Amino acid sequence: MNSSLINNDTIVALATPQGIGAIGVIRLSGNNAIAICNTVFSTKSLNKKDLNIYKSHTIHFGVIHDEDVILDEVLVSLFKGPHSYTSENTVEISCHGSPFIQQQIIQLFIKQGARMANQGEFTLRAFLNGKLDLSQAEAVADLISSNSATSHQIAIQQMRGGFSSKIKLLRQNLIDFASLIELELDFSEEDVEFADRTDLKNLVNSIQRIVHRLIESFEVGNVIKNGIPVAIVGKPNAGKSTLLNVLLNEDRAIVSDIPGTTRDVIEDEINIDGVLFRVIDTAGIRETTDIIESIGVAKTFEQIKLSSIAIYLFDVHEISLNELKEIVSEITPHLNSSQLVLVANKIDKEDMKYTYREFEEFKNMIFISAKEHIGIDDLKKYLVKLFDNKTINITETIVTNARHVEALRHTNMALLKILDGLNNNITGDFLAMDIRQALHYLGTITGEISSDDLLTNIFSRFCIGK
């Protein structure tokens, strides 16, 4: 790959998080990584230990020293290129977790000829050296930041090449046809046709269906990655803030008997059975002359539109069946594609037998007491059930990256142009141009087509040690 980002420097960085811990891991990568480590690594008695003579994927105990001064006892993990993460010679030093020790060792390596790694440079080198394609490299960052079982599973799938292999197959099928059309152009004077137009149309239709599914999966993939937005809405003093605090298991929102206490949206995350939810407490819905509170009410309706799930929470003792029906009719136009969950609160107050019968026509209503933590587990299970019903099979390919979905949308537009050209019997040279455009956008996903600016932008979002 031709790129100004390729260099032969040996880079070094702390691969574990900053701060005090039991151990820290310092990573060296580059042609001279082993040689640089050799200059400062010895046995406990300061006898030199030559790492070059040992096999890759071995671990060695010794000390890191600056001349006669021992900095730390360490374990050195040896990975000889190309059998390493970056495909280069790589050394990982497991030292004690003191930030002082870690910085002393890093500065010692820099003094011996290494330089500090840029953000994401280890993974960038893995990509440039062919160990990962671009979508797999981006999945590394997603894996590091995954905060639920579902986001972790998707990131693992993509890092192992599930998504990129599908893209590469689509691209290869198009390349096969493109080469036949290009061949036709070489024999244009003889008016021959090597690429069957009907087969090409069937192929493009097939690819377009797959691209459509991938684009549609982004809606699910995005909420899996960033959390499923759940808006808690209802009248003032229905117990919305109490419910938020109970779900989060902390006092995140102010709880008060004074109506209108919550005047802005309050948001936090909760992981339920491996699924990440972004729970949003909103201002109470009511008629008000208070300007600031009315702004909060307007924001509540905005949150209903933006959320995947809207919980309408109400005091079960202060609402009639007809009033609840009217409220549902009022909220429904704001739902878009989100799902409404009716939650009756404050069931701890008195005998509920009559109230249960009154609302029984609402089949999926959940009865809780946020104050007494009654029914909270049922609500959590129901939220997960709604997610399971809405999402596509997690084992399928799911797009979670905004850059990827944008490239897929451009690919789809190019495919439409190919189909339009086939329907209008355009010449092979124009058809070849449209196919090349589709190939270009598919290639940007996996990095077969990329620019230094794109790569710099992507890898600058990584942590330095990755």
C-alpha positions in Angstrom: 0.0 0.0 0.0 1.3 3.4 -0.9 0.9 5.7 2.1 3.0 8.5 3.6 1.9 7.0 6.9 4.2 4.0 6.5 7.5 4.4 8.3 10.1 2.2 9.9 10.3 3.9 13.3 10.1 1.8 16.4 7.3 3.2 18.5 6.5 2.9 22.2 3.5 3.5 24.4 1.7 2.5 27.5 -0.9 -0.1 26.4 -2.8 -0.2 29.7 -4.9 2.7 31.2 -3.2 5.6 32.9 -3.2 5.5 36.7 -2.0 3.3 39.5 -2.6 -0.5 39.3 -1.1 -3.8 40.0 0.7 -3.9 36.6 1.2 -1.8 33.5 2.0 -3.0 30.0 4.4 -1.0 27.8 4.4 -1.9 24.1 7.3 -1.5 21.6 6.8 -2.2 17.9 9.1 -1.8 14.9 12.1 -3.4 13.2 14.4 -2.4 16.1 12.0 -3.2 19.0 13.9 -6.3 20.1 17.3 -4.7 19.7 16.2 -1.7 21.7 14.8 -3.9 24.5 18.0 -5.9 24.5 20.0 -2.8 25.5 18.2 -2.4 28.8 16.9 -5.9 29.6 19.0 -8.3 31.7 18.6 -11.1 34.3 18.2 -10.1 38.0 22.0 -10.3 38.3 22.4 -7.8 35.4 23.7 -10.4 33.0 22.6 -9.6 29.5 19.8 -11.7 28.1 19.6 -11.7 24.2 16.0 -11.9 23.2 17.0 -12.6 19.6 17.8 -16.2 20.3 14.4 -17.0 21.7 11.3 -18.1 19.8 8.3 -15.8 19.2 5.5 -15.9 21.7 7.7 -16.6 24.7 7.9 -14.7 28.0 11.1 -13.8 29.8 11.7 -12.7 33.4 14.3 -10.1 34.2 14.9 -6.5 35.0 14.9 -3.2 33.0 17.9 -1.1 34.0 19.4 2.2 33.0 23.1 1.4 33.2 23.6 0.2 36.8 20.2 1.5 38.1 17.4 -1.1 38.1 14.1 0.4 37.3 11.9 -2.6 37.8 11.5 -6.4 37.6 9.5 -7.2 34.6 8.1 -9.9 32.3 9.0 -9.4 28.6 6.6 -11.0 26.0 8.3 -11.5 22.7 6.4 -11.4 19.3 8.6 -11.7 16.2 7.2 -10.3 13.0 5.2 -11.1 11.0 3.6 -13.1 13.9 2.5 -10.1 15.9 -0.4 -7.7 16.1 1.3 -5.2 13.9 3.2 -7.7 11.8 6.4 -6.1 13.1 8.8 -7.2 15.8 6.9 -6.4 19.0 7.8 -6.5 22.7 5.4 -6.0 25.6 6.9 -5.3 29.0 4.7 -6.1 32.0 6.0 -3.9 34.8 4.6 -2.7 38.1 1.6 -0.3 37.9 3.4 2.8 39.2 3.0 5.7 36.8 6.5 6.8 37.8 8.0 3.4 36.9 6.1 3.3 33.6 7.3 6.7 32.5 10.9 5.9 33.5 10.8 2.8 31.3 9.2 4.6 28.4 11.7 7.5 28.5 14.5 4.9 28.7 13.3 3.3 25.4 13.0 6.7 23.8 16.6 7.4 24.8 17.5 4.1 23.1 16.0 5.2 19.8 12.2 4.6 20.0 9.6 7.4 19.7 6.2 7.9 21.3 3.4 6.3 19.3 0.7 8.4 17.9 -3.0 7.6 18.7 -4.0 4.3 17.2 -0.6 3.8 15.5 -0.2 0.2 16.5 -3.6 -0.7 14.9 -2.8 1.6 11.9 0.4 -0.5 11.4 -1.6 -3.7 11.6 -3.8 -2.3 8.8 -1.0 -1.0 6.7 0.8 -4.3 7.0 -2.2 -6.3 6.0 -3.0 -7.9 9.3 -6.5 -6.2 9.4 -8.7 -4.5 6.9 -10.1 -1.1 7.7 -13.4 -2.2 9.0 -11.7 -4.8 11.2 -9.4 -2.1 12.6 -12.3 0.1 13.4 -13.9 -2.9 15.2 -10.9 -3.0 17.5 -11.9 0.5 18.8 -15.5 -0.6 19.1 -14.4 -3.7 21.1 -12.4 -1.6 23.5 -15.3 0.7 24.1 -18.0 -2.0 24.2 -20.1 -1.7 27.3 -22.7 -4.4 26.9 -22.8 -8.1 25.8 -24.5 -7.2 22.5 -22.0 -4.5 21.5 -19.2 -6.7 22.5 -20.5 -9.6 20.4 -21.0 -7.4 17.3 -17.5 -5.9 17.7 -16.0 -9.4 18.0 -17.8 -10.5 14.8 -16.6 -7.5 12.9 -13.0 -7.7 14.2 -12.9 -11.4 13.1 -13.9 -10.3 9.6 -17.7 -11.1 9.5 -18.7 -7.8 8.0 -15.7 -7.2 5.8 -15.8 -10.7 4.3 -19.4 -10.0 3.1 -18.4 -6.7 1.6 -15.4 -8.3 -0.1 -17.6 -11.0 -1.6 -20.0 -8.4 -3.0 -17.1 -6.4 -4.4 -15.5 -9.4 -6.0 -18.7 -10.4 -7.8 -18.9 -6.9 -9.2 -15.2 -6.9 -10.2 -15.7 -10.1 -12.1 -18.4 -8.5 -14.2 -16.5 -5.2 -14.5 -13.5 -7.1 -16.0 -15.8 -8.6 -18.7 -17.2 -5.2 -19.6 -13.7 -3.7 -19.7 -12.7 -6.6 -22.0 -15.6 -5.6 -24.3 -14.2 -2.1 -24.5 -10.9 -3.6 -25.8 -12.9 -5.2 -28.6 -15.3 -2.4 -29.2 -14.7 -2.3 -32.9 -15.8 -6.0 -33.2 -19.1 -5.4 -31.4 -18.8 -8.4 -29.0 -20.6 -8.8 -25.7 -18.7 -10.8 -23.0 -20.9 -9.7 -20.0 -24.4 -11.1 -20.1 -26.6 -8.1 -19.2 -29.4 -10.2 -17.7 -26.9 -11.9 -15.4 -25.5 -8.5 -14.4 -29.0 -7.1 -13.6 -29.7 -10.2 -11.4 -26.4 -9.7 -9.7 -26.9 -6.0 -9.0 -30.4 -6.7 -7.7 -29.0 -9.3 -5.4 -26.3 -7.0 -4.1 -28.8 -4.2 -3.7 -31.0 -6.4 -1.5 -28.0 -7.2 0.7 -26.9 -3.5 0.9 -30.5 -2.5 1.8 -30.4 -5.0 4.7 -27.1 -3.7 5.9 -28.3 -0.1 5.8 -31.5 -1.0 7.7 -29.4 -2.9 10.3 -27.7 0.4 11.2 -30.8 1.6 13.1 -30.4 -1.4 15.4 -26.6 -1.4 15.4 -26.5 2.3 16.4 -28.7 1.8 19.5 -26.8 -1.4 20.4 -23.5 0.6 20.3 -24.7 3.7 22.0 -27.6 2.4 24.1 -31.3 2.0 23.5 -32.9 5.4 24.3 -35.8 5.0 26.8 -37.8 8.1 27.7 -39.7 8.1 31.0 -42.7 10.5 30.5 -45.8 11.3 32.5 -47.5 13.9 34.6 -45.6 15.8 37.4 -45.2 13.8 40.6 -46.0 10.5 38.8 -42.6 9.2 40.2 -40.5 9.5 37.0 -37.4 10.7 38.9 -37.8 8.0 41.5 -38.1 5.3 38.8 -34.9 6.7 37.1 -33.0 6.5 40.4 -34.3 3.0 41.1 -33.3 1.8 37.6 -29.8 3.3 37.9 -29.5 2.3 41.6 -28.3 5.8 42.5 -29.8 9.3 43.3 -29.3 10.7 39.8 -32.4 12.9 39.7 -34.0 15.2 42.4 -37.1 13.7 44.0 -39.6 16.1 45.4 -43.4 16.4 46.1 -43.3 19.8 44.4 -44.7 19.5 40.8 -42.4 20.5 38.0 -39.1 19.8 39.8 -37.6 18.2 36.7 -37.4 20.9 34.1 -34.8 19.4 31.7 -33.9 16.0 30.5 -31.7 13.9 32.8 -29.9 11.0 31.1 -27.8 8.0 32.2 -27.0 4.4 31.1 -28.0 1.1 32.6 -27.0 -2.4 31.5 -29.8 -5.0 31.8 -29.0 -8.6 31.0 -26.2 -7.5 28.6 -28.3 -4.9 26.8 -27.4 -1.2 27.2 -30.2 1.3 27.7 -30.0 5.1 27.9 -32.7 6.0 30.3 -34.0 9.6 30.1 -36.0 11.3 32.8 -38.1 14.1 31.3 -40.2 17.1 32.6 -43.7 16.3 33.6 -46.4 16.7 30.9 -49.0 19.3 31.9 -50.4 22.7 31.0 -48.1 25.4 32.6 -47.6 29.2 32.5 -44.0 28.8 33.7 -41.8 29.6 30.7 -38.9 27.4 31.7 -41.1 24.5 32.6 -43.0 24.8 29.3 -39.6 24.5 27.5 -39.0 21.3 29.5 -42.4 19.9 28.4 -41.6 20.6 24.8 -38.3 18.8 25.2 -40.2 15.8 26.6 -42.2 15.4 23.4 -38.9 15.7 21.4 -37.4 12.9 23.5 -40.5 10.7 22.8 -39.8 11.1 19.1 -36.1 10.3 19.5 -36.5 7.3 21.8 -36.9 3.7 20.8 -39.0 3.0 23.9 -41.3 5.5 25.7 -42.4 4.6 29.3 -45.6 6.4 30.2 -45.6 6.4 34.0 -48.7 7.4 35.9 -50.0 7.4 39.5 -52.5 4.5 39.3 -54.8 6.1 42.0 -55.1 9.4 40.1 -56.2 8.4 36.6 -59.3 6.9 35.1 -59.4 4.4 32.2 -60.8 7.1 29.8 -58.2 9.6 30.8 -55.4 7.1 30.2 -56.9 6.3 26.7 -56.9 10.1 25.9 -53.3 10.4 27.0 -52.2 7.4 24.9 -54.0 9.0 21.9 -52.1 12.3 22.6 -48.7 10.6 22.9 -49.1 8.1 20.0 -48.6 10.7 17.1 -45.2 11.6 18.7 -43.9 8.0 18.9 -42.6 7.6 15.3 -41.2 4.0 15.4 -40.8 3.9 19.2 -42.8 1.6 21.4 -45.0 2.8 24.2 -44.9 1.0 27.6 -47.7 1.8 30.1 -46.4 1.6 33.7 -48.8 2.0 36.7 -46.9 3.4 39.7 -47.6 3.6 43.4 -49.3 0.2 43.8 -48.1 0.1 47.4 -50.7 2.6 48.6 -53.8 0.4 49.0 -55.6 -2.7 47.8 -55.1 -3.0 44.0 -57.7 -5.7 43.1 -60.2 -3.2 41.7 -57.6 -1.1 39.8 -56.1 -4.2 38.1 -59.5 -5.1 36.8 -60.1 -1.5 35.6 -57.0 -1.5 33.4 -57.0 -5.1 32.2 -57.8 -4.2 28.6 -54.2 -2.8 28.4 -52.6 -6.3 28.0 -49.0 -5.3 28.6 -49.4 -2.8 31.4 -46.8 -3.2 34.2 -47.7 -2.4 37.8 -44.9 -1.1 40.0 -44.0 0.8 43.1 -40.9 2.8 42.3 -40.7 3.9 46.0 -40.9 0.3 47.4 -39.0 -1.3 44.4 -42.0 -3.5 43.6 -42.3 -4.7 40.0 -39.0 -3.2 38.9 -37.5 -6.5 37.8 -40.7 -7.2 35.7 -40.2 -3.8 34.0 -36.5 -4.5 33.3 -37.4 -7.9 31.8 -40.0 -6.3 29.6 -37.6 -3.7 28.3 -35.2 -6.5 27.3 -38.1 -8.4 25.7 -39.0 -5.4 23.6 -35.4 -5.1 22.5 -35.3 -8.8 21.6 -38.5 -8.5 19.6 -37.3 -5.4 17.7 -33.7 -6.4 16.8 -32.6 -8.6 14.0 -30.7 -11.7 14.8 -27.4 -10.7 16.5 -25.6 -13.5 14.6 -26.4 -11.6 11.4 -24.1 -8.9 10.1 -25.1 -5.6 11.8 -23.7 -2.2 10.8 -22.7 0.0 13.8 -20.3 2.5 12.1 -21.7 5.7 10.6 -18.9 5.8 8.0 -19.8 2.4 6.8 -23.5 3.1 6.4 -22.7 6.3 4.5 -20.5 4.3 2.1 -23.3 1.8 1.7 -25.8 4.5 0.9 -23.4 5.8 -1.8 -23.0 2.2 -3.1 -26.8 1.8 -3.3 -27.0 5.0 -5.4 -24.3 3.7 -7.8 -26.2 0.4 -8.0 -29.4 2.2 -9.0 -27.4 4.0 -11.7 -26.2 0.6 -13.0 -29.7 -0.7 -13.1 -31.0 2.4 -14.8 -28.2 2.1 -17.4 -29.1 -1.6 -18.1 -32.7 -0.7 -18.5 -31.8 2.0 -21.0 -29.2 -0.1 -22.9 -26.3 2.4 -22.3 -23.0 1.5 -23.8 -20.4 -0.5 -22.0 -18.1 2.4 -21.2 -20.8 4.3 -19.2 -21.8 1.0 -17.5 -18.2 0.4 -16.5 -18.0 3.9 -15.0 -21.1 3.2 -12.8 -19.7 -0.2 -11.7 -16.4 1.4 -10.8 -18.2 3.9 -8.7 -20.0 1.1 -6.7 -16.6 -0.7 -6.3 -15.0 2.5 -5.0 -17.6 3.0 -2.2 -17.5 -0.7 -1.2 -13.7 -0.5 -1.2 -13.7 2.5 1.2 -15.3 0.3 3.8 -12.6 -2.3 4.0 -9.8 0.1 3.1 -8.9 -1.3 -0.3 -9.5 2.3 -1.4 -8.4 4.9 1.2 -6.6 8.2 1.6 -4.1 9.3 4.3 -6.5 11.9 5.5 -9.2 9.2 6.0 -6.8 6.9 7.9 -5.5 9.8 10.0 -9.1 10.7 11.0 -10.1 7.1 11.8 -7.0 6.2 13.9 -6.8 9.5 15.7 -9.8 8.3 17.7 -8.0 5.4 19.2 -6.1 5.5 22.4 -2.3 5.9 22.1 -1.4 2.4 23.2 -3.6 0.7 20.7 
